[in-house]
């Protein structure tokens, strides 16, 4: 029985998410190559992720999940991205929304009661978690209005990857009270609410199949008891130290996988002809850049292994995030040249890697804020409002 077939029946004793990713990956690659409309969300792939058991891979085994740590989850996403960047990137958003409460369950005894019900639900129901990501960064976005028993939410959340299939959107909104600083409220938003609508907005250069549409929220009321956290807008909070430390190594595992795929495609195309000295040189530069991206990503994962989220781990992760993006993009650019004219044809898959890798530029912290954050750390200056 294959690992995929076993996971469809029950969670095996030794759950291997990377092996399952290797089995489903070629299916995803075939679908990507045959797609007649790259703007269509990879819904069939997400159904297979659900059937394979990867949806609950990060849930602790004690709660019915795969019990995988972040290193395993990153390797899983990297493998999926090798075959289909859109599937891996969209799934990374769900994966980190599982890994974060799982980390809290393991390392924060006081948080167990709060996160355990969600983790159990992910394991039993195989629901997909969404995040509004960059649109809900440190400032927060959207409006929360106090009403009897809770808060009425009005917001438009952009970059909601996997929006067509998600069950819960982990998001927030800003509450403004006269005489008090703006506060960001954090909560889970049920996607089946009549006040929540997915807008068909995702038309992009790359990562076209992620379904990262805008989500419009008009008047959904979040009960007071459902607000998980209230924090000051525009200021780092301890929860964001946890979120950013864990999330970005998972997200950037997807970009590393895309770069590795581009490298192998380019080498395969280059070997069809006798390589010139110039092509050999380009291949060497490509592998050097890819190795730099791998080393930077390992540094990001090492920050998680410290199990001590803080401004220091944010600095380590965000330096790594910049370097993974820089070197992965450079590696794919070299891949286009190594392949020569053959890389320009869609049928070879390299141009899709080239388009997909460009999205690595746009996640927080982008180059300017990251440099300011790292420089402030170096000079012993405060970073609470640097983002």
C-alpha positions as CSV (number, residue, x, y, z in Angstrom):
1,X,0.0,0.0,0.0
2,X,1.4,3.5,-0.9
3,X,1.8,6.2,1.8
4,X,-1.0,8.1,0.1
5,X,-3.4,5.2,0.1
6,X,-2.6,4.4,3.8
7,X,-3.3,8.0,4.8
8,X,-6.6,7.9,3.1
9,X,-7.7,5.0,5.3
10,X,-6.3,6.2,8.6
11,X,-3.4,8.2,10.0
12,X,-0.4,5.8,9.9
13,X,1.8,5.3,12.9
14,X,4.8,6.8,11.1
15,X,3.2,9.6,9.1
16,X,5.6,10.8,6.3
17,X,4.3,14.1,4.7
18,X,7.3,14.4,2.4
19,X,6.7,10.9,0.9
20,X,3.0,11.7,0.4
21,X,4.0,15.0,-1.3
22,X,6.3,13.0,-3.6
23,X,3.3,10.9,-4.6
24,X,0.8,13.6,-5.2
25,X,3.3,16.1,-6.6
26,X,3.5,14.6,-10.1
27,X,-0.3,14.6,-10.3
28,X,-0.2,18.3,-9.5
29,X,2.5,18.9,-12.1
30,X,0.5,17.2,-14.8
31,X,-2.6,19.3,-14.0
32,X,-0.5,22.5,-14.0
33,X,1.0,21.6,-17.4
34,X,-2.4,20.7,-18.9
35,X,-4.3,23.6,-17.4
36,X,-6.1,25.8,-20.0
37,X,-6.8,28.6,-17.5
38,X,-4.0,29.2,-15.0
39,X,-6.2,31.8,-13.2
40,X,-8.4,28.9,-11.9
41,X,-7.9,27.9,-8.3
42,X,-6.3,24.6,-7.9
43,X,-9.4,23.1,-6.2
44,X,-8.8,19.5,-7.3
45,X,-5.3,19.6,-5.8
46,X,-6.7,20.8,-2.5
47,X,-9.2,18.0,-2.5
48,X,-6.3,15.5,-2.9
49,X,-4.4,17.3,-0.1
50,X,-7.4,16.7,2.1
51,X,-7.7,13.0,1.1
52,X,-4.0,12.4,1.6
53,X,-4.0,13.6,5.3
54,X,-1.7,16.5,4.7
55,X,-4.3,19.0,5.9
56,X,-3.8,17.8,9.5
57,X,-0.1,16.9,9.1
58,X,0.9,19.7,11.6
59,X,-1.7,18.8,14.3
60,X,-0.1,17.1,17.3
61,X,-0.6,13.3,17.1
62,X,-2.2,13.4,20.6
63,X,-5.0,15.4,19.0
64,X,-5.5,13.1,16.0
65,X,-3.0,14.7,13.5
66,X,0.2,13.8,11.9
67,X,2.4,15.2,14.6
68,X,4.8,16.8,12.2
69,X,7.1,19.6,13.2
70,X,8.0,22.6,11.2
71,X,11.0,21.1,9.6
72,X,8.9,18.2,8.1
73,X,6.2,20.7,7.1
74,X,8.7,22.9,5.3
75,X,10.1,19.9,3.5
76,X,6.6,18.9,2.5
77,X,5.8,22.3,1.1
78,X,9.2,22.5,-0.7
79,X,8.4,19.1,-2.4
80,X,4.9,20.2,-3.4
81,X,6.3,23.5,-4.8
82,X,8.7,21.5,-7.0
83,X,5.7,20.2,-8.8
84,X,3.2,23.1,-8.5
85,X,4.1,26.5,-7.0
86,X,0.5,27.7,-6.7
87,X,-0.6,24.6,-4.8
88,X,2.3,24.8,-2.4
89,X,2.1,28.5,-1.7
90,X,-1.7,28.4,-1.1
91,X,-1.3,25.4,1.1
92,X,1.6,27.0,3.1
93,X,-1.0,29.6,4.3
94,X,-3.1,26.8,5.8
95,X,0.0,24.9,7.0
96,X,1.3,27.8,9.1
97,X,-2.1,28.5,10.5
98,X,-1.9,24.9,11.9
99,X,1.7,25.0,12.9
100,X,1.3,28.1,15.0
101,X,-1.4,26.8,17.4
102,X,0.4,23.4,17.4
103,X,3.6,25.2,18.6
104,X,1.6,27.0,21.3
105,X,0.0,23.7,22.3
106,X,3.4,22.2,22.8
107,X,5.3,25.1,24.3
108,X,2.7,27.3,26.1
109,X,0.7,25.5,28.7
110,X,-1.5,28.5,29.3
111,X,-2.5,28.5,25.6
112,X,-3.5,24.8,25.4
113,X,-7.2,25.3,26.3
114,X,-7.5,28.0,23.7
115,X,-5.9,26.3,20.7
116,X,-6.8,22.6,21.3
117,X,-10.4,22.8,20.0
118,X,-9.3,24.3,16.7
119,X,-6.5,21.7,16.3
120,X,-8.9,18.8,17.0
121,X,-11.4,20.2,14.5
122,X,-8.7,20.4,11.8
123,X,-7.8,16.8,12.5
124,X,-11.3,15.5,12.6
125,X,-13.0,17.6,9.9
126,X,-9.9,18.4,7.7
127,X,-11.0,22.0,7.3
128,X,-8.8,24.5,5.5
129,X,-7.6,27.5,7.3
130,X,-7.2,30.9,5.6
131,X,-5.1,33.9,6.5
132,X,-5.4,37.5,5.3
133,X,-1.7,37.7,5.6
134,X,0.0,40.9,4.4
135,X,-3.3,42.9,4.5
136,X,-3.5,42.2,8.2
137,X,0.1,42.9,9.2
138,X,1.1,44.9,12.3
139,X,-1.3,47.8,11.6
140,X,-4.3,45.6,11.0
141,X,-7.1,46.4,8.6
142,X,-10.8,46.7,8.4
143,X,-13.2,48.2,10.9
144,X,-14.6,46.7,14.1
145,X,-17.7,48.5,15.6
146,X,-18.8,47.7,19.1
147,X,-22.4,46.3,19.2
148,X,-24.3,44.4,21.8
149,X,-22.5,41.2,22.6
150,X,-19.7,41.7,20.1
151,X,-18.3,43.6,17.2
152,X,-19.7,44.3,13.7
153,X,-16.9,43.9,11.1
154,X,-16.5,45.7,7.8
155,X,-13.4,44.9,5.8
156,X,-11.9,43.9,2.6
157,X,-9.1,41.4,3.0
158,X,-6.7,41.0,0.1
159,X,-4.3,38.1,-0.7
160,X,-6.5,35.5,0.9
161,X,-4.9,32.5,-0.6
162,X,-7.2,29.5,-1.0
163,X,-10.2,31.7,-0.5
164,X,-12.6,29.5,-2.7
165,X,-12.1,26.5,-0.4
166,X,-11.4,27.9,3.1
167,X,-13.5,27.2,6.1
168,X,-12.2,29.8,8.6
169,X,-10.3,33.0,7.9
170,X,-7.9,33.9,10.7
171,X,-8.1,37.7,10.5
172,X,-8.7,40.9,12.5
173,X,-10.2,44.4,12.4
174,X,-9.3,47.7,14.0
175,X,-11.4,49.0,16.9
176,X,-11.2,52.8,17.4
177,X,-12.5,54.2,20.7
178,X,-12.4,57.9,21.5
179,X,-9.5,58.7,23.8
180,X,-7.9,55.3,23.4
181,X,-5.3,54.0,21.0
182,X,-6.6,51.9,18.1
183,X,-6.8,48.2,19.0
184,X,-6.6,45.3,16.6
185,X,-9.1,42.5,17.4
186,X,-8.1,39.0,16.3
187,X,-10.7,36.3,15.5
188,X,-11.6,33.5,13.2
189,X,-14.2,34.4,10.6
190,X,-16.5,31.6,9.2
191,X,-16.4,31.7,5.4
192,X,-20.0,30.4,5.2
193,X,-21.3,33.6,6.9
194,X,-23.9,35.4,4.7
195,X,-21.9,38.5,5.4
196,X,-18.7,37.2,3.9
197,X,-18.1,37.1,0.1
198,X,-15.1,36.0,-2.0
199,X,-14.5,38.5,-4.8
200,X,-13.0,37.2,-8.0
201,X,-10.0,39.5,-8.1
202,X,-6.9,37.3,-8.5
203,X,-5.4,38.1,-11.9
204,X,-1.6,38.1,-11.5
205,X,1.8,37.7,-13.0
206,X,2.5,34.5,-11.2
207,X,1.1,32.0,-8.6
208,X,-2.1,32.3,-10.6
209,X,-3.7,29.2,-9.2
210,X,-3.6,30.2,-5.5
211,X,-7.1,31.7,-5.5
212,X,-5.7,34.6,-3.5
213,X,-8.9,36.6,-4.0
214,X,-10.1,39.5,-1.9
215,X,-12.6,38.7,0.8
216,X,-15.3,41.2,1.5
217,X,-16.9,41.3,5.0
218,X,-20.0,43.4,5.4
219,X,-21.6,43.4,8.8
220,X,-20.6,40.0,10.2
221,X,-20.8,40.2,14.0
222,X,-18.0,38.5,16.0
223,X,-19.2,37.6,19.5
224,X,-17.0,39.0,22.3
225,X,-16.1,35.5,23.4
226,X,-14.8,34.7,19.9
227,X,-12.1,37.5,20.0
228,X,-8.9,35.7,20.7
229,X,-6.7,38.7,21.2
230,X,-6.8,42.5,21.5
231,X,-3.5,44.4,20.8
232,X,-2.3,47.9,19.9
233,X,-2.3,48.7,16.2
234,X,1.0,49.5,14.7
235,X,3.1,47.7,17.3
236,X,4.7,44.3,17.5
237,X,3.0,41.9,19.9
238,X,4.3,38.7,21.4
239,X,1.8,36.7,19.3
240,X,3.2,38.3,16.2
241,X,6.7,37.2,17.2
242,X,5.3,33.6,17.2
243,X,3.4,34.1,14.0
244,X,6.2,35.6,12.0
245,X,8.9,33.3,13.4
246,X,6.9,30.2,12.4
247,X,5.0,31.3,9.3
248,X,7.7,32.7,7.0
249,X,10.0,29.7,6.9
250,X,7.0,27.7,5.8
251,X,5.9,30.2,3.1
252,X,9.5,30.5,1.8
253,X,9.9,26.8,1.6
254,X,7.5,27.0,-1.3
255,X,9.7,29.5,-3.2
256,X,12.7,27.4,-2.6
257,X,10.9,24.4,-4.1
258,X,10.0,26.5,-7.2
259,X,13.6,27.5,-7.6
260,X,14.8,23.9,-7.4
261,X,12.3,22.9,-10.0
262,X,13.5,25.7,-12.3
263,X,17.0,24.5,-11.9
264,X,16.3,20.9,-12.8
265,X,14.1,21.9,-15.8
266,X,16.9,24.2,-17.1
267,X,19.6,21.5,-16.7
268,X,17.4,19.0,-18.5
269,X,16.9,21.4,-21.4
270,X,20.6,22.4,-21.5
271,X,21.6,18.7,-21.8
272,X,19.7,18.4,-25.1
273,X,22.6,20.2,-26.8
274,X,26.3,20.4,-26.3
275,X,26.8,23.1,-23.6
276,X,29.1,26.1,-24.4
277,X,31.5,27.5,-21.9
278,X,29.0,30.3,-21.3
279,X,26.2,27.8,-20.5
280,X,28.5,25.9,-18.1
281,X,29.4,29.2,-16.4
282,X,25.7,30.1,-16.1
283,X,24.9,26.7,-14.7
284,X,27.6,27.2,-12.0
285,X,26.2,30.6,-11.1
286,X,22.7,29.1,-11.0
287,X,23.7,26.4,-8.5
288,X,25.6,28.8,-6.4
289,X,22.6,31.1,-6.1
290,X,20.4,28.1,-5.3
291,X,22.8,26.9,-2.6
292,X,22.7,30.3,-1.0
293,X,18.9,30.2,-1.0
294,X,19.0,26.8,0.7
295,X,21.4,28.0,3.4
296,X,19.3,31.1,4.0
297,X,16.2,28.9,4.4
298,X,18.0,26.6,6.8
299,X,18.8,29.7,8.9
300,X,15.1,30.6,9.0
301,X,14.2,27.1,10.2
302,X,17.0,27.3,12.8
303,X,15.3,30.3,14.3
304,X,12.2,28.2,15.0
305,X,14.2,25.4,16.6
306,X,15.2,27.9,19.4
307,X,11.6,27.7,20.6
308,X,11.9,31.3,21.9
309,X,10.1,33.7,19.5
310,X,11.3,37.2,20.0
311,X,12.6,40.3,18.2
312,X,15.8,38.3,17.8
313,X,14.2,35.4,16.0
314,X,12.2,37.9,13.9
315,X,15.5,39.4,12.8
316,X,17.0,36.0,11.9
317,X,13.9,35.0,10.0
318,X,13.5,38.2,8.1
319,X,17.2,38.3,7.1
320,X,16.7,34.8,5.8
321,X,13.5,35.8,4.1
322,X,15.3,38.5,2.1
323,X,18.2,36.2,1.2
324,X,15.9,33.3,0.1
325,X,14.0,35.7,-2.1
326,X,17.1,37.3,-3.6
327,X,19.0,34.1,-4.3
328,X,16.0,32.1,-5.4
329,X,15.0,34.8,-7.9
330,X,18.6,35.0,-9.2
331,X,18.8,31.2,-9.5
332,X,15.6,31.2,-11.7
333,X,16.9,34.1,-13.8
334,X,20.0,32.1,-14.5
335,X,17.9,29.0,-15.2
336,X,16.1,30.9,-18.0
337,X,19.5,31.6,-19.6
338,X,20.8,28.1,-19.0
339,X,17.8,26.7,-20.9
340,X,18.2,29.1,-23.7
341,X,15.3,29.7,-26.1
342,X,13.6,26.5,-25.0
343,X,12.9,28.1,-21.6
344,X,10.6,30.6,-23.3
345,X,8.1,27.9,-24.3
346,X,5.2,27.4,-21.9
347,X,5.2,23.6,-22.6
348,X,8.6,23.3,-20.8
349,X,7.3,24.7,-17.5
350,X,10.2,27.0,-16.8
351,X,8.5,30.3,-17.7
352,X,5.8,29.4,-15.1
353,X,8.6,29.0,-12.5
354,X,10.0,32.4,-13.5
355,X,6.6,34.0,-13.0
356,X,5.9,32.2,-9.8
357,X,9.2,33.1,-8.1
358,X,8.5,36.8,-8.6
359,X,5.9,36.7,-5.8
360,X,8.8,36.1,-3.3
361,X,9.3,39.8,-3.4
362,X,6.1,40.9,-1.8
363,X,5.6,39.2,1.6
364,X,6.6,41.1,4.8
365,X,9.1,42.2,5.7
366,X,10.0,43.7,2.3
367,X,13.5,45.0,1.7
368,X,13.2,48.5,3.2
369,X,11.5,47.6,6.5
370,X,13.7,44.5,6.9
371,X,16.9,46.6,6.5
372,X,15.5,49.1,9.0
373,X,14.6,46.3,11.5
374,X,18.0,44.6,11.2
375,X,19.8,47.9,11.4
376,X,17.9,48.9,14.5
377,X,18.7,45.6,16.2
378,X,22.4,46.1,15.3
379,X,22.4,49.6,16.8
380,X,20.5,48.7,19.9
381,X,17.5,50.8,18.8
382,X,13.8,49.9,19.5
383,X,12.0,47.9,16.8
384,X,8.5,47.7,18.3
385,X,7.2,50.0,15.5
386,X,9.4,48.8,12.7
387,X,7.5,46.7,10.2
